[in-house]
Each structure stands twice: as C-alpha cells, then as structure tokens.
Amino acid sequence: MYKLCTIQLSKQKQYDYSLRSLKSVLLSAGILRRENTGMQEIQILIRAMELSNNPKLLRQDLIIFNGIVKDIFPQTDLDIIVDL
C-alpha cells in the first residue's frame, strides 16, 4: 500500500510512509478492533489506514489514495467503513 502511495501520490513534506506510519496504522487498528468487535478485520485495517493518512493528504492525493485502497481491496464495501 505505502509503496504504491510513494509512487503515485505527489511529493509532500507531510507524507510519511516509514515504519513509524505503519506502527501508527497498527495501533489505530488495535483500538478500532477493541471498539468495533462486529467489524471484519479488513474493514478495521482500511479504516485505520484512512484515519492515519487522510488528514495529511491533499485533495487530489486523497482521490488517488482512495483509488489505491479500492484496487487493493476490491471486494470490501468501503461505504460501511466510512459510516463509522
């Protein structure tokens, strides 16, 4: 996921795709998992990625980021995730 973001998104100082970002996503996923026991793990992971990355992304990059998520997880209903 982050490899594709590095390639496809614009180069901005606030974009960080290091292990620190991965750790942030995993910590967020753990919190979401404890709070939403009925959600599927893949939905929790996608939501954690969105929570960690969306605030940093420019509008045009957010569109590309959402496209990457849809390409990687094509069978996941992303509308359910957004409605948390």
DONUFI-978109 format. One record per residue: chain; z, x, y of N, C-alpha, C, O, CB in turn; residue in one letter. Coordinates in nm, 4 decimals. Glycine has a CB too. Layout:
N
{cadena:A; nzz:Z; nxx:X; nyy:Y; cazz:Z; caxx:X; cayy:Y; czz:Z; cxx:X; cyy:Y; ozz:Z; oxx:X; oyy:Y; cbzz:Z; cbxx:X; cbyy:Y; residuo:A}
...
***
This chain:
84
{cadena:A; nzz:0.0000; nxx:0.0819; nyy:-0.1185; cazz:0.0000; caxx:0.0000; cayy:0.0000; czz:0.0000; cxx:0.0867; cyy:0.1255; ozz:-0.0854; oxx:0.0711; oyy:0.2127; cbzz:0.1197; cbxx:-0.0933; cbyy:-0.0005; residuo:M}
{cadena:A; nzz:0.0974; nxx:0.1788; nyy:0.1338; cazz:0.1057; caxx:0.2613; cayy:0.2533; czz:-0.0108; cxx:0.3588; cyy:0.2647; ozz:-0.0489; oxx:0.3970; oyy:0.3754; cbzz:0.2359; cbxx:0.3371; cbyy:0.2541; residuo:Y}
{cadena:A; nzz:-0.0665; nxx:0.3986; nyy:0.1538; cazz:-0.1851; caxx:0.4850; cayy:0.1574; czz:-0.3005; cxx:0.4107; cyy:0.2243; ozz:-0.3712; oxx:0.4675; oyy:0.3075; cbzz:-0.2254; cbxx:0.5304; cbyy:0.0140; residuo:K}
{cadena:A; nzz:-0.3196; nxx:0.2831; nyy:0.1876; cazz:-0.4246; caxx:0.2023; cayy:0.2499; czz:-0.3964; cxx:0.1795; cyy:0.3982; ozz:-0.4885; oxx:0.1804; oyy:0.4799; cbzz:-0.4381; cbxx:0.0678; cbyy:0.1779; residuo:L}
{cadena:A; nzz:-0.2712; nxx:0.1594; nyy:0.4324; cazz:-0.2358; caxx:0.1418; cayy:0.5735; czz:-0.2683; cxx:0.2677; cyy:0.6536; ozz:-0.3197; oxx:0.2593; oyy:0.7651; cbzz:-0.0864; cbxx:0.1071; cbyy:0.5878; residuo:C}
{cadena:A; nzz:-0.2386; nxx:0.3827; nyy:0.5971; cazz:-0.2682; caxx:0.5092; cayy:0.6645; czz:-0.4167; cxx:0.5232; cyy:0.6917; ozz:-0.4568; oxx:0.5735; oyy:0.7966; cbzz:-0.2193; cbxx:0.6272; cbyy:0.5811; residuo:T}
{cadena:A; nzz:-0.4977; nxx:0.4791; nyy:0.5978; cazz:-0.6429; caxx:0.4921; cayy:0.6103; czz:-0.7014; cxx:0.3870; cyy:0.7033; ozz:-0.7872; oxx:0.4187; oyy:0.7857; cbzz:-0.7085; cbxx:0.4818; cbyy:0.4738; residuo:I}
{cadena:A; nzz:-0.6565; nxx:0.2620; nyy:0.6914; cazz:-0.7243; caxx:0.1511; cayy:0.7585; czz:-0.6684; cxx:0.1127; cyy:0.8951; ozz:-0.7426; oxx:0.0632; oyy:0.9799; cbzz:-0.7199; cbxx:0.0331; cbyy:0.6715; residuo:Q}
{cadena:A; nzz:-0.5397; nxx:0.1345; nyy:0.9178; cazz:-0.4806; caxx:0.0940; cayy:1.0453; czz:-0.5023; cxx:0.2015; cyy:1.1509; ozz:-0.5260; oxx:0.3180; oyy:1.1191; cbzz:-0.3305; cbxx:0.0655; cbyy:1.0287; residuo:L}
{cadena:A; nzz:-0.4937; nxx:0.1600; nyy:1.2781; cazz:-0.5095; caxx:0.2563; cayy:1.3858; czz:-0.3940; cxx:0.3555; cyy:1.3838; ozz:-0.2895; oxx:0.3300; oyy:1.3240; cbzz:-0.5175; cbxx:0.1850; cbyy:1.5220; residuo:S}
{cadena:A; nzz:-0.4139; nxx:0.4660; nyy:1.4485; cazz:-0.3113; caxx:0.5710; cayy:1.4527; czz:-0.2192; cxx:0.5445; cyy:1.5712; ozz:-0.2604; oxx:0.5557; oyy:1.6866; cbzz:-0.3760; cbxx:0.7136; cbyy:1.4634; residuo:K}
{cadena:A; nzz:-0.0946; nxx:0.5093; nyy:1.5420; cazz:0.0051; caxx:0.4817; cayy:1.6445; czz:0.1304; cxx:0.5627; cyy:1.6154; ozz:0.1624; oxx:0.5888; oyy:1.4994; cbzz:0.0376; cbxx:0.3305; cbyy:1.6513; residuo:Q}
{cadena:A; nzz:0.2014; nxx:0.6025; nyy:1.7205; cazz:0.3234; caxx:0.6817; cayy:1.7019; czz:0.4305; cxx:0.6061; cyy:1.6244; ozz:0.5053; oxx:0.6664; oyy:1.5474; cbzz:0.3787; cbxx:0.7240; cbyy:1.8364; residuo:K}
{cadena:A; nzz:0.4386; nxx:0.4750; nyy:1.6438; cazz:0.5444; caxx:0.3966; cayy:1.5800; czz:0.5161; cxx:0.3653; cyy:1.4332; ozz:0.6031; oxx:0.3124; oyy:1.3641; cbzz:0.5644; cbxx:0.2679; cbyy:1.6553; residuo:Q}
{cadena:A; nzz:0.3969; nxx:0.3968; nyy:1.3848; cazz:0.3650; caxx:0.3711; cayy:1.2443; czz:0.4187; cxx:0.4847; cyy:1.1590; ozz:0.3881; oxx:0.6017; oyy:1.1817; cbzz:0.2122; cbxx:0.3549; cbyy:1.2236; residuo:Y}
{cadena:A; nzz:0.4995; nxx:0.4477; nyy:1.0601; cazz:0.5623; caxx:0.5466; cayy:0.9740; czz:0.5478; cxx:0.4995; cyy:0.8293; ozz:0.5985; oxx:0.3935; oyy:0.7926; cbzz:0.7127; cbxx:0.5680; cbyy:1.0121; residuo:D}
{cadena:A; nzz:0.4799; nxx:0.5772; nyy:0.7495; cazz:0.4590; caxx:0.5413; cayy:0.6092; czz:0.5203; cxx:0.6463; cyy:0.5177; ozz:0.4645; oxx:0.6788; oyy:0.4128; cbzz:0.3091; cbxx:0.5255; cbyy:0.5791; residuo:Y}
{cadena:A; nzz:0.6340; nxx:0.6983; nyy:0.5575; cazz:0.7010; caxx:0.8027; cayy:0.4811; czz:0.7972; cxx:0.7408; cyy:0.3799; ozz:0.8032; oxx:0.6189; oyy:0.3640; cbzz:0.7761; cbxx:0.8988; cbyy:0.5750; residuo:S}
{cadena:A; nzz:0.8710; nxx:0.8261; nyy:0.3132; cazz:0.9716; caxx:0.7790; cayy:0.2185; czz:1.0808; cxx:0.6990; cyy:0.2891; ozz:1.1418; oxx:0.6106; oyy:0.2290; cbzz:1.0333; cbxx:0.8971; cbyy:0.1435; residuo:L}
{cadena:A; nzz:1.1053; nxx:0.7291; nyy:0.4142; cazz:1.2034; caxx:0.6537; cayy:0.4922; czz:1.1610; cxx:0.5069; cyy:0.5027; ozz:1.2448; oxx:0.4173; oyy:0.4922; cbzz:1.2200; cbxx:0.7157; cbyy:0.6335; residuo:R}
{cadena:A; nzz:1.0323; nxx:0.4821; nyy:0.5231; cazz:0.9811; caxx:0.3451; cayy:0.5301; czz:0.9913; cxx:0.2757; cyy:0.3953; ozz:1.0266; oxx:0.1580; oyy:0.3877; cbzz:0.8360; cbxx:0.3447; cbyy:0.5781; residuo:S}
{cadena:A; nzz:0.9610; nxx:0.3475; nyy:0.2913; cazz:0.9722; caxx:0.2912; cayy:0.1567; czz:1.1169; cxx:0.2538; cyy:0.1258; ozz:1.1435; oxx:0.1491; oyy:0.0670; cbzz:0.9194; cbxx:0.3909; cbyy:0.0521; residuo:L}
{cadena:A; nzz:1.2099; nxx:0.3402; nyy:0.1660; cazz:1.3515; caxx:0.3108; cayy:0.1448; czz:1.3917; cxx:0.1849; cyy:0.2217; ozz:1.4670; oxx:0.1021; oyy:0.1704; cbzz:1.4390; cbxx:0.4307; cbyy:0.1882; residuo:K}
{cadena:A; nzz:1.3425; nxx:0.1706; nyy:0.3423; cazz:1.3725; caxx:0.0524; cayy:0.4233; czz:1.3225; cxx:-0.0750; cyy:0.3558; ozz:1.3920; oxx:-0.1766; oyy:0.3550; cbzz:1.3098; cbxx:0.0660; cbyy:0.5626; residuo:S}
{cadena:A; nzz:1.2037; nxx:-0.0697; nyy:0.2999; cazz:1.1477; caxx:-0.1855; cayy:0.2291; czz:1.2326; cxx:-0.2189; cyy:0.1071; ozz:1.2618; oxx:-0.3358; oyy:0.0821; cbzz:1.0016; cbxx:-0.1584; cbyy:0.1867; residuo:V}
{cadena:A; nzz:1.2718; nxx:-0.1187; nyy:0.0323; cazz:1.3514; caxx:-0.1423; cayy:-0.0880; czz:1.4898; cxx:-0.1977; cyy:-0.0554; ozz:1.5390; oxx:-0.2856; oyy:-0.1261; cbzz:1.3651; cbxx:-0.0136; cbyy:-0.1674; residuo:L}
{cadena:A; nzz:1.5527; nxx:-0.1480; nyy:0.0497; cazz:1.6826; caxx:-0.2015; cayy:0.0906; czz:1.6698; cxx:-0.3470; cyy:0.1354; ozz:1.7532; oxx:-0.4312; oyy:0.1020; cbzz:1.7426; cbxx:-0.1163; cbyy:0.2036; residuo:L}
{cadena:A; nzz:1.5653; nxx:-0.3747; nyy:0.2107; cazz:1.5397; caxx:-0.5116; cayy:0.2560; czz:1.5124; cxx:-0.6032; cyy:0.1370; ozz:1.5590; oxx:-0.7171; oyy:0.1338; cbzz:1.4209; cbxx:-0.5149; cbyy:0.3542; residuo:S}
{cadena:A; nzz:1.4376; nxx:-0.5537; nyy:0.0401; cazz:1.4080; caxx:-0.6332; cayy:-0.0802; czz:1.5360; cxx:-0.6641; cyy:-0.1572; ozz:1.5508; oxx:-0.7739; oyy:-0.2108; cbzz:1.3080; cbxx:-0.5586; cbyy:-0.1716; residuo:A}
{cadena:A; nzz:1.6277; nxx:-0.5692; nyy:-0.1630; cazz:1.7544; caxx:-0.5920; cayy:-0.2311; czz:1.8356; cxx:-0.7022; cyy:-0.1644; ozz:1.8941; oxx:-0.7867; oyy:-0.2322; cbzz:1.8351; cbxx:-0.4639; cbyy:-0.2352; residuo:G}
{cadena:A; nzz:1.8389; nxx:-0.7011; nyy:-0.0332; cazz:1.9107; caxx:-0.8046; cayy:0.0414; czz:1.8452; cxx:-0.9404; cyy:0.0195; ozz:1.9131; oxx:-1.0397; oyy:-0.0064; cbzz:1.9145; cbxx:-0.7706; cbyy:0.1919; residuo:I}
{cadena:A; nzz:1.7119; nxx:-0.9437; nyy:0.0303; cazz:1.6399; caxx:-1.0697; cayy:0.0094; czz:1.6606; cxx:-1.1226; cyy:-0.1323; ozz:1.6715; oxx:-1.2435; oyy:-0.1522; cbzz:1.4904; cbxx:-1.0506; cbyy:0.0367; residuo:L}
{cadena:A; nzz:1.6660; nxx:-1.0349; nyy:-0.2283; cazz:1.6849; caxx:-1.0755; cayy:-0.3683; czz:1.8206; cxx:-1.1427; cyy:-0.3875; ozz:1.8326; oxx:-1.2437; oyy:-0.4568; cbzz:1.6724; cbxx:-0.9536; cbyy:-0.4622; residuo:R}
{cadena:A; nzz:1.9209; nxx:-1.0849; nyy:-0.3254; cazz:2.0553; caxx:-1.1444; cayy:-0.3370; czz:2.0645; cxx:-1.2785; cyy:-0.2646; ozz:2.1373; oxx:-1.3676; oyy:-0.3082; cbzz:2.1608; cbxx:-1.0484; cbyy:-0.2810; residuo:R}
{cadena:A; nzz:1.9916; nxx:-1.2929; nyy:-0.1552; cazz:1.9967; caxx:-1.4170; cayy:-0.0767; czz:1.9065; cxx:-1.5268; cyy:-0.1324; ozz:1.9339; oxx:-1.6450; oyy:-0.1115; cbzz:1.9579; cbxx:-1.3885; cbyy:0.0667; residuo:E}
{cadena:A; nzz:1.8003; nxx:-1.4906; nyy:-0.2023; cazz:1.6997; caxx:-1.5859; cayy:-0.2500; czz:1.6786; cxx:-1.5686; cyy:-0.3999; ozz:1.5757; oxx:-1.5166; oyy:-0.4431; cbzz:1.5659; cbxx:-1.5675; cbyy:-0.1741; residuo:N}
{cadena:A; nzz:1.7744; nxx:-1.6114; nyy:-0.4772; cazz:1.7679; caxx:-1.5896; cayy:-0.6214; czz:1.6552; cxx:-1.6676; cyy:-0.6882; ozz:1.6145; oxx:-1.6327; oyy:-0.7991; cbzz:1.8990; cbxx:-1.6271; cbyy:-0.6844; residuo:T}
{cadena:A; nzz:1.6045; nxx:-1.7710; nyy:-0.6246; cazz:1.4985; caxx:-1.8510; cayy:-0.6839; czz:1.3580; cxx:-1.7982; cyy:-0.6588; ozz:1.2625; oxx:-1.8450; oyy:-0.7208; cbzz:1.5076; cbxx:-1.9891; cbyy:-0.6332; residuo:G}
{cadena:A; nzz:1.3442; nxx:-1.7017; nyy:-0.5689; cazz:1.2117; caxx:-1.6478; cayy:-0.5377; czz:1.1660; cxx:-1.5484; cyy:-0.6432; ozz:1.2475; oxx:-1.4808; oyy:-0.7060; cbzz:1.2123; cbxx:-1.5811; cbyy:-0.4004; residuo:M}
{cadena:A; nzz:1.0360; nxx:-1.5405; nyy:-0.6617; cazz:0.9794; caxx:-1.4415; cayy:-0.7519; czz:0.9936; cxx:-1.3026; cyy:-0.6885; ozz:0.9927; oxx:-1.2887; oyy:-0.5662; cbzz:0.8300; cbxx:-1.4738; cbyy:-0.7834; residuo:Q}
{cadena:A; nzz:1.0065; nxx:-1.2017; nyy:-0.7725; cazz:1.0263; caxx:-1.0659; cayy:-0.7232; czz:0.9084; cxx:-1.0184; cyy:-0.6387; ozz:0.9286; oxx:-0.9482; oyy:-0.5397; cbzz:1.0480; cbxx:-0.9708; cbyy:-0.8396; residuo:E}
{cadena:A; nzz:0.7876; nxx:-1.0549; nyy:-0.6754; cazz:0.6707; caxx:-1.0104; cayy:-0.5989; czz:0.6729; cxx:-1.0704; cyy:-0.4595; ozz:0.6346; oxx:-1.0041; oyy:-0.3631; cbzz:0.5403; cbxx:-1.0486; cbyy:-0.6711; residuo:I}
{cadena:A; nzz:0.7170; nxx:-1.1942; nyy:-0.4475; cazz:0.7275; caxx:-1.2579; cayy:-0.3159; czz:0.8353; cxx:-1.1903; cyy:-0.2317; ozz:0.8191; oxx:-1.1740; oyy:-0.1107; cbzz:0.7582; cbxx:-1.4080; cbyy:-0.3308; residuo:Q}
{cadena:A; nzz:0.9436; nxx:-1.1517; nyy:-0.2948; cazz:1.0500; caxx:-1.0810; cayy:-0.2239; czz:1.0002; cxx:-0.9464; cyy:-0.1750; ozz:1.0286; oxx:-0.9070; oyy:-0.0619; cbzz:1.1728; cbxx:-1.0627; cbyy:-0.3141; residuo:I}
{cadena:A; nzz:0.9270; nxx:-0.8762; nyy:-0.2580; cazz:0.8734; caxx:-0.7459; cayy:-0.2194; czz:0.7767; cxx:-0.7582; cyy:-0.1023; ozz:0.7832; oxx:-0.6795; oyy:-0.0079; cbzz:0.8036; cbxx:-0.6800; cbyy:-0.3381; residuo:L}
{cadena:A; nzz:0.6880; nxx:-0.8552; nyy:-0.1077; cazz:0.5919; caxx:-0.8746; cayy:0.0014; czz:0.6654; cxx:-0.9104; cyy:0.1301; ozz:0.6329; oxx:-0.8581; oyy:0.2367; cbzz:0.4894; cbxx:-0.9850; cbyy:-0.0346; residuo:I}
{cadena:A; nzz:0.7632; nxx:-0.9984; nyy:0.1209; cazz:0.8401; caxx:-1.0382; cayy:0.2387; czz:0.9145; cxx:-0.9182; cyy:0.2973; ozz:0.9218; oxx:-0.9036; oyy:0.4193; cbzz:0.9396; cbxx:-1.1504; cbyy:0.2029; residuo:R}
{cadena:A; nzz:0.9688; nxx:-0.8335; nyy:0.2123; cazz:1.0380; caxx:-0.7132; cayy:0.2593; czz:0.9410; cxx:-0.6188; cyy:0.3314; ozz:0.9759; oxx:-0.5594; oyy:0.4334; cbzz:1.1051; cbxx:-0.6403; cbyy:0.1409; residuo:A}
{cadena:A; nzz:0.8198; nxx:-0.6054; nyy:0.2781; cazz:0.7195; caxx:-0.5222; cayy:0.3447; czz:0.6842; cxx:-0.5794; cyy:0.4814; ozz:0.6692; oxx:-0.5055; oyy:0.5787; cbzz:0.5930; cbxx:-0.5102; cbyy:0.2579; residuo:M}
{cadena:A; nzz:0.6709; nxx:-0.7119; nyy:0.4880; cazz:0.6391; caxx:-0.7758; cayy:0.6154; czz:0.7524; cxx:-0.7565; cyy:0.7160; ozz:0.7273; oxx:-0.7227; oyy:0.8316; cbzz:0.6117; cbxx:-0.9254; cbyy:0.5947; residuo:E}
{cadena:A; nzz:0.8758; nxx:-0.7775; nyy:0.6732; cazz:0.9899; caxx:-0.7625; cayy:0.7637; czz:1.0029; cxx:-0.6192; cyy:0.8158; ozz:1.0431; oxx:-0.5975; oyy:0.9301; cbzz:1.1187; cbxx:-0.8036; cbyy:0.6929; residuo:L}
{cadena:A; nzz:0.9690; nxx:-0.5229; nyy:0.7324; cazz:0.9811; caxx:-0.3824; cayy:0.7714; czz:0.8655; cxx:-0.3340; cyy:0.8572; ozz:0.8828; oxx:-0.2437; oyy:0.9391; cbzz:0.9912; cbxx:-0.2965; cbyy:0.6491; residuo:S}
{cadena:A; nzz:0.7479; nxx:-0.3926; nyy:0.8396; cazz:0.6291; caxx:-0.3403; cayy:0.9062; czz:0.5756; cxx:-0.4255; cyy:1.0209; ozz:0.5293; oxx:-0.3712; oyy:1.1211; cbzz:0.5225; cbxx:-0.3230; cbyy:0.8067; residuo:N}
{cadena:A; nzz:0.5811; nxx:-0.5567; nyy:1.0081; cazz:0.5184; caxx:-0.6434; cayy:1.1083; czz:0.5654; cxx:-0.6196; cyy:1.2511; ozz:0.4822; oxx:-0.6206; oyy:1.3419; cbzz:0.5435; cbxx:-0.7852; cbyy:1.0731; residuo:N}
{cadena:A; nzz:0.6960; nxx:-0.5980; nyy:1.2762; cazz:0.7380; caxx:-0.5773; cayy:1.4148; czz:0.6762; cxx:-0.4538; cyy:1.4808; ozz:0.6646; oxx:-0.4486; oyy:1.6033; cbzz:0.8870; cbxx:-0.5662; cbyy:1.4201; residuo:P}
{cadena:A; nzz:0.6370; nxx:-0.3559; nyy:1.4019; cazz:0.5807; caxx:-0.2321; cayy:1.4563; czz:0.4306; cxx:-0.2406; cyy:1.4811; ozz:0.3764; oxx:-0.1628; oyy:1.5596; cbzz:0.6093; cbxx:-0.1178; cbyy:1.3629; residuo:K}
{cadena:A; nzz:0.3631; nxx:-0.3344; nyy:1.4149; cazz:0.2173; caxx:-0.3352; cayy:1.4139; czz:0.1579; cxx:-0.4019; cyy:1.5376; ozz:0.2095; oxx:-0.5017; oyy:1.5879; cbzz:0.1675; cbxx:-0.4051; cbyy:1.2901; residuo:L}
{cadena:A; nzz:0.0484; nxx:-0.3438; nyy:1.5847; cazz:-0.0300; caxx:-0.4080; cayy:1.6891; czz:-0.0998; cxx:-0.5295; cyy:1.6301; ozz:-0.1170; oxx:-0.5388; oyy:1.5086; cbzz:-0.1329; cbxx:-0.3093; cbyy:1.7508; residuo:L}
{cadena:A; nzz:-0.1397; nxx:-0.6223; nyy:1.7157; cazz:-0.2009; caxx:-0.7469; cayy:1.6683; czz:-0.3217; cxx:-0.7217; cyy:1.5779; ozz:-0.3328; oxx:-0.7822; oyy:1.4712; cbzz:-0.2430; cbxx:-0.8325; cbyy:1.7871; residuo:R}
{cadena:A; nzz:-0.4117; nxx:-0.6334; nyy:1.6195; cazz:-0.5317; caxx:-0.6085; cayy:1.5378; czz:-0.4964; cxx:-0.5417; cyy:1.4058; ozz:-0.5625; oxx:-0.5653; oyy:1.3047; cbzz:-0.6316; cbxx:-0.5213; cbyy:1.6147; residuo:Q}
{cadena:A; nzz:-0.3926; nxx:-0.4584; nyy:1.4058; cazz:-0.3493; caxx:-0.3949; cayy:1.2817; czz:-0.2738; cxx:-0.4919; cyy:1.1915; ozz:-0.2765; oxx:-0.4781; oyy:1.0692; cbzz:-0.2619; cbxx:-0.2746; cbyy:1.3124; residuo:D}
{cadena:A; nzz:-0.2071; nxx:-0.5890; nyy:1.2510; cazz:-0.1372; caxx:-0.6904; cayy:1.1722; czz:-0.2359; cxx:-0.7710; cyy:1.0883; ozz:-0.2069; oxx:-0.8053; oyy:0.9736; cbzz:-0.0567; cbxx:-0.7840; cbyy:1.2640; residuo:L}
{cadena:A; nzz:-0.3506; nxx:-0.8005; nyy:1.1444; cazz:-0.4555; caxx:-0.8721; cayy:1.0709; czz:-0.5026; cxx:-0.7887; cyy:0.9520; ozz:-0.5198; oxx:-0.8410; oyy:0.8419; cbzz:-0.5750; cbxx:-0.9053; cbyy:1.1640; residuo:I}
{cadena:A; nzz:-0.5231; nxx:-0.6607; nyy:0.9742; cazz:-0.5660; caxx:-0.5713; cayy:0.8662; czz:-0.4551; cxx:-0.5576; cyy:0.7618; ozz:-0.4825; oxx:-0.5598; oyy:0.6418; cbzz:-0.6044; cbxx:-0.4320; cbyy:0.9226; residuo:I}
{cadena:A; nzz:-0.3303; nxx:-0.5436; nyy:0.8068; cazz:-0.2169; caxx:-0.5325; cayy:0.7157; czz:-0.2083; cxx:-0.6552; cyy:0.6248; ozz:-0.1900; oxx:-0.6420; oyy:0.5038; cbzz:-0.0862; cbxx:-0.5153; cbyy:0.7948; residuo:F}
{cadena:A; nzz:-0.2214; nxx:-0.7740; nyy:0.6831; cazz:-0.2181; caxx:-0.8969; cayy:0.6031; czz:-0.3334; cxx:-0.9010; cyy:0.5033; ozz:-0.3170; oxx:-0.9498; oyy:0.3915; cbzz:-0.2235; cbxx:-1.0203; cbyy:0.6943; residuo:N}
{cadena:A; nzz:-0.4493; nxx:-0.8501; nyy:0.5428; cazz:-0.5622; caxx:-0.8415; cayy:0.4505; czz:-0.5349; cxx:-0.7475; cyy:0.3347; ozz:-0.5719; oxx:-0.7759; oyy:0.2208; cbzz:-0.6858; cbxx:-0.7964; cbyy:0.5240; residuo:G}
{cadena:A; nzz:-0.4705; nxx:-0.6363; nyy:0.3635; cazz:-0.4339; caxx:-0.5414; cayy:0.2578; czz:-0.3379; cxx:-0.6074; cyy:0.1594; ozz:-0.3530; oxx:-0.5934; oyy:0.0380; cbzz:-0.3701; cbxx:-0.4138; cbyy:0.3181; residuo:I}
{cadena:A; nzz:-0.2393; nxx:-0.6793; nyy:0.2123; cazz:-0.1421; caxx:-0.7483; cayy:0.1264; czz:-0.2140; cxx:-0.8497; cyy:0.0376; ozz:-0.1857; oxx:-0.8587; oyy:-0.0819; cbzz:-0.0329; cbxx:-0.8190; cbyy:0.2121; residuo:V}
{cadena:A; nzz:-0.3060; nxx:-0.9255; nyy:0.0951; cazz:-0.3803; caxx:-1.0249; cayy:0.0167; czz:-0.4683; cxx:-0.9590; cyy:-0.0885; ozz:-0.4850; oxx:-1.0130; oyy:-0.1979; cbzz:-0.4659; cbxx:-1.1116; cbyy:0.1085; residuo:K}
{cadena:A; nzz:-0.5248; nxx:-0.8428; nyy:-0.0566; cazz:-0.6089; caxx:-0.7719; cayy:-0.1534; czz:-0.5261; cxx:-0.7157; cyy:-0.2695; ozz:-0.5692; oxx:-0.7209; oyy:-0.3847; cbzz:-0.6852; cbxx:-0.6584; cbyy:-0.0839; residuo:D}
{cadena:A; nzz:-0.4091; nxx:-0.6628; nyy:-0.2395; cazz:-0.3257; caxx:-0.6028; cayy:-0.3429; czz:-0.2587; cxx:-0.7087; cyy:-0.4294; ozz:-0.2416; oxx:-0.6895; oyy:-0.5498; cbzz:-0.2206; cbxx:-0.5131; cbyy:-0.2798; residuo:I}
{cadena:A; nzz:-0.2208; nxx:-0.8202; nyy:-0.3683; cazz:-0.1507; caxx:-0.9278; cayy:-0.4391; czz:-0.2308; cxx:-1.0575; cyy:-0.4278; ozz:-0.1850; oxx:-1.1520; oyy:-0.3635; cbzz:-0.0070; cbxx:-0.9473; cbyy:-0.3824; residuo:F}
{cadena:A; nzz:-0.3492; nxx:-1.0640; nyy:-0.4887; cazz:-0.4389; caxx:-1.1792; cayy:-0.4672; czz:-0.3871; cxx:-1.3109; cyy:-0.5237; ozz:-0.4259; oxx:-1.4168; oyy:-0.4744; cbzz:-0.5723; cbxx:-1.1505; cbyy:-0.5282; residuo:P}
{cadena:A; nzz:-0.3028; nxx:-1.3084; nyy:-0.6226; cazz:-0.2588; caxx:-1.4329; cayy:-0.6856; czz:-0.1248; cxx:-1.4814; cyy:-0.6316; ozz:-0.0694; oxx:-1.5783; oyy:-0.6835; cbzz:-0.2492; cbxx:-1.4143; cbyy:-0.8353; residuo:Q}
{cadena:A; nzz:-0.0720; nxx:-1.4163; nyy:-0.5290; cazz:0.0548; caxx:-1.4575; cayy:-0.4717; czz:0.0297; cxx:-1.5521; cyy:-0.3565; ozz:-0.0555; oxx:-1.5267; oyy:-0.2713; cbzz:0.1365; cbxx:-1.3362; cbyy:-0.4256; residuo:T}
{cadena:A; nzz:0.1043; nxx:-1.6617; nyy:-0.3541; cazz:0.0930; caxx:-1.7592; cayy:-0.2466; czz:0.1694; cxx:-1.7074; cyy:-0.1250; ozz:0.2919; oxx:-1.7186; oyy:-0.1192; cbzz:0.1469; cbxx:-1.8984; cbyy:-0.2914; residuo:D}
{cadena:A; nzz:0.0985; nxx:-1.6515; nyy:-0.0291; cazz:0.1618; caxx:-1.5909; cayy:0.0859; czz:0.2201; cxx:-1.6939; cyy:0.1816; ozz:0.3076; oxx:-1.6595; oyy:0.2611; cbzz:0.0634; cbxx:-1.5045; cbyy:0.1580; residuo:L}
{cadena:A; nzz:0.1755; nxx:-1.8175; nyy:0.1770; cazz:0.2288; caxx:-1.9213; cayy:0.2649; czz:0.3756; cxx:-1.9492; cyy:0.2330; ozz:0.4542; oxx:-1.9771; oyy:0.3236; cbzz:0.1462; cbxx:-2.0503; cbyy:0.2520; residuo:D}
{cadena:A; nzz:0.4126; nxx:-1.9422; nyy:0.1080; cazz:0.5520; caxx:-1.9636; cayy:0.0678; czz:0.6400; cxx:-1.8541; cyy:0.1264; ozz:0.7527; oxx:-1.8803; oyy:0.1686; cbzz:0.5652; cbxx:-1.9665; cbyy:-0.0867; residuo:I}
{cadena:A; nzz:0.5895; nxx:-1.7337; nyy:0.1288; cazz:0.6667; caxx:-1.6201; cayy:0.1751; czz:0.6968; cxx:-1.6326; cyy:0.3240; ozz:0.8090; oxx:-1.6064; oyy:0.3673; cbzz:0.5922; cbxx:-1.4899; cbyy:0.1463; residuo:I}
{cadena:A; nzz:0.5980; nxx:-1.6720; nyy:0.4014; cazz:0.6129; caxx:-1.6795; cayy:0.5464; czz:0.7122; cxx:-1.7876; cyy:0.5851; ozz:0.7757; oxx:-1.7761; oyy:0.6899; cbzz:0.4780; cbxx:-1.7059; cbyy:0.6128; residuo:V}
{cadena:A; nzz:0.7284; nxx:-1.8921; nyy:0.5049; cazz:0.8124; caxx:-2.0060; cayy:0.5392; czz:0.9595; cxx:-1.9862; cyy:0.5081; ozz:1.0330; oxx:-2.0847; oyy:0.5019; cbzz:0.7639; cbxx:-2.1260; cbyy:0.4680; residuo:D}
{cadena:A; nzz:1.0063; nxx:-1.8625; nyy:0.4881; cazz:1.1477; caxx:-1.8405; cayy:0.4570; czz:1.2361; cxx:-1.8923; cyy:0.5656; ozz:1.3583; oxx:-1.8820; oyy:0.5558; cbzz:1.1756; cbxx:-1.6945; cbyy:0.4347; residuo:L}
***
